[in-house]
Amino acid sequence: MISKNNLKSLKKIPKEPSVLLLGIPGPGLIGTLSVSYLVHALDMEIVGEIENLDTTPVVFIDGGEIFGPIRIYRSGSLYAVLSDMPIDYEMVVSFVESLIEFAQKNGIDMIIMPNGIQATEKDPNNIKTFGLSTDESLESIMYENEIPKFLTGMIAGPDATILSRMKNSSIPCLVLFTQCNFFFPDPESALNSIKTVSSIIKRDVDLTEFKKQMNYLRLQGRQLMEDTLNVLQQEKEAQKPPQIYK
């Protein structure tokens, strides 16, 4: 039994092979922007939430019902977990355990996690998305969708915890790293991420509305980006070796 995170099911979710999209704040808010729009564009229905007792009390109202900041959506065999708050060190373990528990109980075949990766020289006409899978069974998906493999680098902080836990679970996970501006909401890169995800899940997604709202999304996401950077900064500090000699 998980003490810090509880899975609160509001409606009965059919148990069938399915895909779960995981959208949490990160570099450029790629995960949040892309999954949030997919939830809207695919008319996904809110079906539950993941509660965390350590978080600042924040609630959202949808259809006259009260929900926490980490919500679960569904459309047919497609699910999405969307967080409107950064997943920090204190809550990441209980969060990912609740996520895995939900996936196992609901027959999830694969988790797709859109994310961002800093690009020092991003070509707006050629934004790239790299793939990293926790299971060899997903290699063919990257090949079919022409997603180059993330070959070399380091992942730290809460994201590393999520990946290590997913690697040791029975649910394969595919992380999509899209080149982005690390420090600001990056709707242009999120647009590329949406295209990649929609190709994998084989759903047609109309991007017209997203393109029209890019400037608004940049402004709307500033506070969430600031909160996310505070978490990411903790990651950088945690990576520094102890200073023995001065």
C-alpha positions as CSV (number, residue, x, y, z in Angstrom):
1,M,0.0,0.0,0.0
2,I,1.4,3.4,-1.0
3,S,1.1,5.9,1.8
4,K,2.1,9.2,0.1
5,N,0.4,8.7,-3.2
6,N,-3.0,7.3,-3.6
7,L,-4.7,6.4,-6.9
8,K,-8.2,7.8,-6.7
9,S,-10.4,6.2,-9.4
10,L,-13.5,8.2,-10.2
11,K,-14.9,5.9,-12.9
12,K,-14.5,2.4,-14.0
13,I,-11.7,2.1,-16.5
14,P,-11.9,-0.8,-19.0
15,K,-9.0,-3.3,-18.7
16,E,-7.6,-3.6,-22.2
17,P,-4.2,-3.3,-24.0
18,S,-3.4,0.4,-24.2
19,V,-0.9,3.2,-24.2
20,L,-0.4,5.8,-21.5
21,L,1.0,9.3,-22.2
22,L,2.9,10.8,-19.3
23,G,3.1,14.6,-19.3
24,I,5.1,16.2,-16.5
25,P,6.9,19.6,-16.4
26,G,10.5,19.6,-17.6
27,P,12.8,21.5,-20.0
28,G,10.8,23.8,-22.2
29,L,7.6,22.3,-20.6
30,I,7.6,19.9,-23.6
31,G,5.8,17.1,-21.7
32,T,3.1,19.4,-20.2
33,L,2.4,21.3,-23.4
34,S,2.3,18.3,-25.7
35,V,0.2,15.9,-23.6
36,S,-2.1,18.8,-22.5
37,Y,-2.9,19.5,-26.1
38,L,-3.3,15.9,-27.0
39,V,-5.8,15.5,-24.2
40,H,-7.7,18.4,-25.6
41,A,-7.5,17.6,-29.3
42,L,-8.4,13.9,-28.8
43,D,-11.3,14.9,-26.5
44,M,-10.0,12.7,-23.7
45,E,-12.3,12.2,-20.7
46,I,-11.0,12.8,-17.2
47,V,-11.4,9.5,-15.2
48,G,-9.3,10.0,-12.1
49,E,-6.3,11.5,-10.4
50,I,-3.2,10.6,-8.5
51,E,-3.1,12.3,-5.1
52,N,0.0,13.3,-3.2
53,L,-0.3,14.4,0.4
54,D,3.0,16.3,0.4
55,T,2.0,18.8,-2.3
56,T,0.7,22.3,-1.8
57,P,-3.1,22.2,-1.9
58,V,-4.1,23.0,-5.4
59,V,-7.4,21.9,-7.0
60,F,-8.9,22.2,-10.5
61,I,-12.6,22.1,-11.4
62,D,-13.7,20.1,-14.4
63,G,-17.4,19.5,-15.2
64,G,-18.3,20.6,-11.7
65,E,-15.9,18.1,-10.0
66,I,-12.8,18.8,-8.0
67,F,-9.5,17.3,-9.1
68,G,-5.9,17.5,-7.9
69,P,-2.9,18.7,-10.0
70,I,-2.1,15.2,-11.3
71,R,-5.0,13.9,-13.4
72,I,-5.8,10.8,-15.5
73,Y,-7.6,11.0,-18.8
74,R,-8.8,8.4,-21.3
75,S,-10.0,8.0,-24.8
76,G,-10.7,4.4,-25.9
77,S,-7.4,2.5,-25.3
78,L,-5.4,5.7,-24.9
79,Y,-4.7,7.1,-21.4
80,A,-2.8,10.1,-20.2
81,V,-1.4,11.2,-16.9
82,L,-0.9,15.0,-16.8
83,S,0.7,17.0,-14.0
84,D,0.4,20.7,-13.6
85,M,3.2,20.8,-11.0
86,P,6.9,19.7,-11.2
87,I,7.6,16.2,-9.8
88,D,10.4,16.9,-7.3
89,Y,12.8,14.6,-5.3
90,E,10.4,14.2,-2.3
91,M,7.4,12.9,-4.3
92,V,9.0,11.2,-7.3
93,V,9.3,7.7,-5.8
94,S,5.7,7.5,-4.6
95,F,4.5,9.1,-7.8
96,V,6.2,6.6,-10.1
97,E,5.1,3.7,-7.9
98,S,1.5,4.9,-8.2
99,L,2.0,5.3,-12.0
100,I,3.3,1.7,-12.4
101,E,0.5,0.4,-10.1
102,F,-2.1,2.1,-12.3
103,A,-0.5,0.9,-15.5
104,Q,-0.4,-2.7,-14.3
105,K,-4.0,-2.7,-13.0
106,N,-5.3,-1.3,-16.3
107,G,-3.4,-3.4,-18.8
108,I,-1.2,-0.6,-20.1
109,D,1.2,-2.0,-22.8
110,M,3.5,1.0,-23.1
111,I,4.1,4.4,-21.5
112,I,5.2,7.3,-23.7
113,M,6.9,10.2,-21.9
114,P,7.5,13.3,-24.0
115,N,10.3,15.4,-22.6
116,G,12.8,18.1,-23.6
117,I,16.5,18.2,-24.1
118,Q,18.5,21.4,-24.2
119,A,19.7,22.4,-27.7
120,T,22.4,25.1,-27.8
121,E,21.7,25.7,-31.5
122,K,18.2,24.6,-32.3
123,D,17.2,24.9,-36.0
124,P,13.5,25.9,-35.9
125,N,13.1,24.2,-39.3
126,N,14.6,21.0,-38.2
127,I,13.8,20.3,-34.6
128,K,14.8,16.7,-33.7
129,T,13.3,14.2,-31.3
130,F,15.4,11.4,-29.9
131,G,14.1,8.2,-28.3
132,L,15.2,6.2,-25.3
133,S,13.4,3.0,-24.3
134,T,13.5,1.0,-21.1
135,D,12.8,-2.2,-23.1
136,E,14.1,-3.6,-26.4
137,S,10.5,-4.3,-27.5
138,L,10.1,-0.6,-28.3
139,E,13.1,-0.4,-30.6
140,S,10.9,-1.2,-33.6
141,I,8.6,1.7,-32.8
142,M,11.5,4.1,-33.0
143,Y,12.6,2.6,-36.3
144,E,9.1,2.7,-37.8
145,N,8.7,6.3,-36.8
146,E,12.2,7.3,-37.8
147,I,13.1,8.4,-34.3
148,P,16.9,8.5,-33.8
149,K,18.1,6.8,-30.6
150,F,19.4,8.8,-27.7
151,L,22.9,7.3,-27.6
152,T,25.1,9.3,-25.2
153,G,24.4,11.6,-22.3
154,M,23.4,11.8,-18.6
155,I,20.0,12.0,-17.0
156,A,19.7,13.0,-13.4
157,G,17.2,14.0,-10.7
158,P,13.6,12.9,-10.6
159,D,13.6,11.9,-14.3
160,A,16.4,9.4,-13.6
161,T,14.4,8.0,-10.8
162,I,11.4,7.6,-13.1
163,L,13.4,5.9,-15.8
164,S,15.2,3.5,-13.4
165,R,11.9,2.5,-11.8
166,M,10.3,2.0,-15.2
167,K,13.2,0.0,-16.4
168,N,12.7,-2.4,-13.5
169,S,9.0,-2.6,-13.9
170,S,6.9,-4.8,-16.3
171,I,5.7,-1.8,-18.3
172,P,7.9,-0.7,-21.2
173,C,8.5,3.0,-21.4
174,L,9.6,5.2,-24.3
175,V,11.0,8.6,-23.5
176,L,11.0,11.2,-26.4
177,F,13.6,13.9,-26.0
178,T,12.8,16.9,-28.2
179,Q,15.3,19.7,-28.7
180,C,14.1,22.8,-26.9
181,N,14.9,26.0,-25.1
182,F,15.8,24.7,-21.6
183,F,14.7,27.8,-19.7
184,F,11.5,29.0,-21.3
185,P,8.2,27.4,-22.4
186,D,8.9,26.2,-26.0
187,P,5.6,25.6,-27.9
188,E,7.5,25.3,-31.2
189,S,9.4,22.2,-29.9
190,A,6.3,20.9,-28.3
191,L,4.6,21.0,-31.7
192,N,7.2,18.7,-33.0
193,S,6.7,16.4,-30.0
194,I,3.0,16.3,-30.6
195,K,3.6,15.2,-34.2
196,T,5.9,12.5,-33.1
197,V,3.5,11.1,-30.4
198,S,0.5,11.3,-32.7
199,S,2.5,9.3,-35.3
200,I,3.3,6.6,-32.7
201,I,-0.2,6.2,-31.4
202,K,-1.7,6.5,-34.9
203,R,-4.1,9.3,-34.1
204,D,-4.8,12.3,-36.4
205,V,-4.3,15.5,-34.5
206,D,-5.4,18.9,-35.8
207,L,-2.6,21.3,-34.8
208,T,-4.4,24.5,-36.0
209,E,-5.5,25.6,-32.6
210,F,-2.1,24.9,-31.0
211,K,-0.3,27.0,-33.6
212,K,-2.7,29.9,-33.0
213,Q,-2.1,29.8,-29.2
214,M,1.7,29.6,-29.2
215,N,2.3,33.1,-27.8
216,Y,-0.4,32.6,-25.2
217,L,1.1,29.3,-24.1
218,R,4.5,31.0,-23.7
219,L,3.0,33.5,-21.3
220,Q,0.7,31.1,-19.5
221,G,3.6,28.7,-18.8
222,R,6.0,31.2,-17.3
223,Q,5.2,30.5,-13.6
224,L,5.2,26.7,-14.1
225,M,8.5,27.0,-16.0
226,E,10.0,29.0,-13.1
227,D,8.8,26.3,-10.6
228,T,10.3,23.6,-12.8
229,L,13.6,25.3,-13.1
230,N,13.8,25.4,-9.3
231,V,13.6,21.6,-9.3
232,L,16.0,21.3,-12.2
233,Q,18.5,23.5,-10.4
234,Q,18.3,21.2,-7.5
235,E,19.3,18.4,-9.9
236,K,22.4,20.3,-11.1
237,E,23.5,21.0,-7.5
238,A,23.0,17.3,-6.7
239,Q,25.4,16.4,-9.5
240,K,28.3,18.5,-8.2
241,P,31.0,16.4,-6.5
242,P,31.9,17.4,-3.0
243,Q,34.5,20.2,-2.9
244,I,37.5,18.8,-0.9
245,Y,40.2,21.1,-2.0
246,K,39.9,24.9,-2.6
